[in-house]
Amino acid sequence: MVARSTSPHARHWSLDPDVVFLNHGSFGATPTAVLAEQQRWRDRMEADPVAFLDGEGLEGMHAARRVLAGMLGCDADDLALIDNATSGVNTVLRSMRLSPGDEILVPDHAYQACRNAIDVVADRWGATVVTVPLPFPIDGPEVVLERMLAAVTDRTVLAMIDAITSPTGLRMPFEDLVAALEGLGVAVLLDAAHGIGAVPLDLDAIGASWTTTNAHKWLCAPKGSAVLHVRKDRQEGLHPLTVSHGLTLPLEDGQSRFRAEFDWTGTRDLTAWCALPFTVEHVGGMVDGGWPAIMARNRALALEARAMLCERLDLEVPCPDSMIATLATLRLPLPPAGKQPGKDPLHLWLRERKVQIPVWSWPSPAGRYVRLSAHLHNSMEQYEHLADLLEEAMLAFG
């Protein structure tokens, strides 16, 4: 029997009611009203594509940047609208000029797609990637600070750190870590893919050279909507992945070359970004207190679900509560399966039983892991149902 969500907010989503969806963290989930708003923008685009792409669509993007700037604590002119956080990481890395022997710091909990981009760029310039091992379970955020800062040398030019780690769901001490690294002269690329809508962000105060975050995850915007924040002193020489007319177009009053290049990279569907102002207002209006209340509610649910699963399954609590936001990863008492993400036999077993949640094997340390997500459409009944199935799975897969 599938445990359907009892959350009063679940009605805003078109998620299959016969599936227990506990994986909001992978690709997000977009409310039906937001999808309808995006379709309204698409209808306007197709009514006159030229007029839209030359005018109304660009104005829609400007409006989106203003709304996002209000949530991110930054100047709207320092934001570029991009497809996803990995594109933001690639944009920064592929614009960099490195020297042989330069070092790039990255924790071993980094998102693999972004780590792949670092490896490619480092190889191109003859730079060295220094992987900083972080324990999991972990005693607290001070361990992250100590290990990352201990790895800095006089050759360190860049550090890529996460706001929330993808494989382990850890809320990193990114505010303190950015301040310390930038204070040492190390440029920081903050991968906040799980950022906006999950944790409060004040980018000007945090001070990272570059920050990228997905709007289509915890903000629940349409797929393919993300943002790259570039500190003003880092904008010169930064180019989008697709160099187009913006490189040479005459600048309008007050427009920077950074704005011109990123606003126009060729023909693309702008409607996911144009729907962002509506998204922020609509989802924020689901809960009294708006986005701060939503983030607090989701965190409380993630913590409650984690505590219940650890008690029911006799699992170790892998990190203090302070390192949990909207994700929680647990190590299962099962041997590693050696399968690709999405191919783990336990993942497939749960999916056959209408539970959508990631299960994978990971080498740091070696083990089998499950990661839960918590958003407004989720309820404790769903995690209780997961616990029932995992109790059964411990016998079947042990």
N, C-alpha and C positions, 0 to 999 in steps of 0.2 A: 504494500500500500504506500503510494507516494505521499510524503508529508507536504502538502501545499502550504505556501506561506500564509501566515495569519497577519502579516503586516498590513495595516490599512493603506499603505502607500503602494503596494504591489499593483493595484489597479491602474496605475499610471504607465505601466510597462506592458508590452505585448509579449513578454516572455511566455514560453510554453508552460501552462499550469501543470502539466504532467511531468515536468522536469524540475528537480531541485537544483536551482542554479546558484552555485556557491563560488563562481569564478568570475565575478565582475572585474577583478584585477587584470585579466588578460587583455580584453578588448573593450571593456565597458559594456553598457547596455543603454540604449537611447529611449526615452519616454515617447509614447505615441504622439503627444502634442508637439514635441520637438521635431519629430519626423514630418509632421504635417506642416510645421513652419518652414522646414527646409524645402518641402515640395512647393510651397507658395513662392519661395524665392526661385526655384527651378522654373516654375510656370512663367514668372516674369522674365527670366533669362531667355527662355525659348520664344517668348512673344516677340523679342527683338534682340537677338544675341549681340549685335554690334553695339547698340545703345547701352545694353547692360554691361558688357565687358569694358567698354570705354568710360562708363560713368556710374550708373547705379550700383553695380557690383563693387567697384572700388570704394564708393562711399560706404557701402555695407561693411567692407573690410576695415575702413577707418573707424566706424562705429564699434566694431568688435574689439579693435585694439584699445579704444578708450575704456570700454567696459572691463576688459581683461586687466588693464593697467590699474584700475581701481581695486581689483582683487589681489593683484600682485605687488602693489606698493611701488610703482615705478612710473616713468614717463612713457606715454603711449608711443612716442617716436623712437623708443629704444626696443620696440617689439617687432619681430617679423613673424608673419603667419605662415606656418609650414605644415607638412602633412603628418608628421609624427616625430617623437622625440629622437628616434634613431637618425632621422634625416637631419635634425638639429645637431647631433653629435658629429655626423659626417660633414655637415656644412662648416663647422668650426675646424675640424681636423684637416680637411682638404684645403683650407685657406691658409694653414700654418706653414711657415718656413722654419725647418729645424736644421740642426747641424749634427754631424756624426758625433756620437758620444752624449748627446742630450738625453736626459732621462725623463720618462713619463711614469708617474705613479698611478697605480690602479689597484683597488682591493680585489681579492679573489672572489668576492660576492657580486662583482659587477655583472650587468646584463650581458650575455654572451655576444649579442649582435653588436653592441657598442665596443666590446673588447676586440671583436674581429676588426672593426674599423681602425682601432688604435694600432693593432698589429700590422695592418696593411700600410698605414701611413708611416709608422716607425721604420718599417723595412725599406720604404722608399727613400727616406732621408738618412738611414743608418743610425737612427736613434735606438735607445734601449728602453724596453718596457720593464719596469720593476713592479712585480706583483707582490702586494702586501697581504700575507695570510691573516685572516681574522677567524677566531674560533667560533664555533657554533655547536653547542650552546655557548653563550657569552655572558660574562658577569655584569657588564654594564657599558655605557657609552665611553667611559674613560679608557677602556681597552682599545677602542677604535682610535681615539685621539693619540694615545701613546704609541701605538704601532705605526700609524700613518706618519706621524711627525718624526719618529725615529728613522724612517726610511728616506727622509729628505737629505740630499747632499748638495754640494755646490754645483752639481750638474743637473739638478732637477729643474725643469722649466715648466712642466705641466702636471696637474693632477686631475684625474676624472673621478669624482666621488658621487655617490647616490644620495638622494634625499631619503628614499625608502628602497631597500634592496629588493630586487625581483625574486631571486631564488629563496631568500630567507625571510623576507618581509620585515626586516629590521628598520625602524626609524633611526637613521644615522644622526649623530650630533653635528649635522651639516653646518649649522650656524657657527658654532665654535670652530669647527674644522676649516671652514672657508676663511674665517678671520685669521686663524693662525697661519695657514698656508700662504694666503695673499700677503700677510705681514712679513713672511720670509722671502717674498719676491717670487713665489710660485703661482703661476696663473691657474685658476680653478675653473674647470668645466663641470658644472653641477647638473647631473642627470636626474632631473626631478620628473621623470616619466610618471611616477606616482606622486604627484605634487599638488597641483591646483585642484581644489575640491577635497583633498585628503588631509592636508596639513596646512596651517596658516603659513603664508609666504609674504615676506616683505623684502623684495629683491634689492632695492636700493640700500636698505640697512644691512642685508646679508653681504653684499659687495662682491659676489663672484664675477669673474670676467665674463662668463657666459652661463646662462641657465636655459635649459630646454624642458618643457613640460607638455604633457598630453591633455587636451581638453576633452577628448573622447573617452577617457577613463572615468575618473571620479566626478568630473563635472557633468558627465552624461551627455556631452555634445555629439553631433553626428560623427561617424567614423571619418578619419582623415583630417582632423582638426587639432593642431598643436601650435605651440608658440616658442620662439627662440628670443630670449632677452640678451641683448649685447650691450655691455657697459659702454658709455660714449667713447672712452679712450681706446676701445677695442674695435670700433666700427670701421675705421679706415682699413682698406685692404681685405675686408671680409666680403666674400661673394657668395651668392646662392649656388646650389649645386648645378642649376641650369642658368648659365649666363645668357642674358637676352638683351632686349632693347634698353632696359634700365641703365645699362652701363654707360650709354652715350646720350640718352634723351636729355634735352634741356630741363634744368630743374625749375620747378615752380617756386613761388615765394615761400621761403622757410623750409623747403624740402631738402633733405640730405640725400647724398648719393646712395647711402645705405637704404633709405626709404624707397628711392626710385628703383633700385635693383630688386629688392625683395617684393615690392608691390606688383611688379610685372615680370614674370618669368616665362610667359607664353600662355597659350590657351589652356585653361583648366577650369574645373567646376568650383566656383567660389562659394557655393551655397552653404556648405558646412560652416564656414567662417561667418557668413552673413547671418546665420541662425544663432550665433553665440549670444548676443544680447538677450534674445528671448529665452534661451536655455538657462542662462544665469538667473533670470527673474523667475521663470516657471519652476525650475527645480528648487530654487531657494525659497519659493513660496509654499512648498509642501509642508514645511515645518515652521512653527512659531519660533522666531529667533533667527531664521534664515540660515545662511551657510555656516556660521560658527556653531549653531545648534546641530546642523546636519553632521558636521565633522565630529562633534562630541558624541552624538548618538551612535554613529557608525563605529567609532573607537570603542565605546562602551559595549556594543554588541560583539565586536571582535574579541574583546577581553573576556566577556562572559562565555562566549562559545569556546574559546581556547581553554579556559579553566575547566569547563564541563568535560571537554574531550580528554584533557590530561587526567582528570579524576576517573572518568569512566574506563579509559584504556590504560591507566597506570603509566602515563608518559611523563617524561621529564619536561618541566617548564624551561624552555631554552633561552629565555632572556627576561629581564625585568619588564614590568608593565610600561615603564617610561619609554621603551624601545618598540612599542606597538602603536600603530596608527589604525589602518583599515585592513591590514593583512596580518595573518599569523601562520607561520610555518612550523610544523611539528615533525619530529623524527619518529618514524614507526618502527616497532620491533620486528622488522623484516629485513632479509638480506637484500642488497642492491640487485636490481633486475638487469642493469646494463642495457636498457632500451632508450630510444630517443624520446623526448618529451611528446606526450600524446600517444605513445605506443606502449607504455608500461602496462603489463597485464592487469594490474590492480585498477589502473585508470579505466581500462576498457571494461573491466568487470563492474565497476561502479556506474559507468555510462550505460551499460546494458540494463542496470537497475534504476535508470533515470536520475542519476546524480551526476552533475557536471562540476568536477573539481579536479585540479591538476595533481597528479602523482608522478614522481620521477626519482631517479637515482642521481646522487651527486657525490663528488669525490672529496668534499672539503667540509667536514670529514665524510668518509664513505658511509652511505646510508640510504634509506628509502624515505622520501619526504612527501607530505601532503600540505598544501597551502590553501587556507580558507580566506575568503573575502567577505566583507560585511558592508552592505549598502541599504538604502531605505526599503528596497523590495524584499529584503531578507527578514527572517524571524527565527527565534530560538528553536521552534519546532523542526525547522529544516536541519539544524546542526544536531539535534537529538536523533533525527532519522539517520544522519550520517554516522553518528556514534553506534547506532544499532547495527548498521551494515559493516562498519569497521570491526566491531566485535566478532562478527561472523567471518570477516575476511582474515582476521588473525589466525583462525583455525585453518582456513582454506589455503592460505599462502605461506603460513609459517613453516 
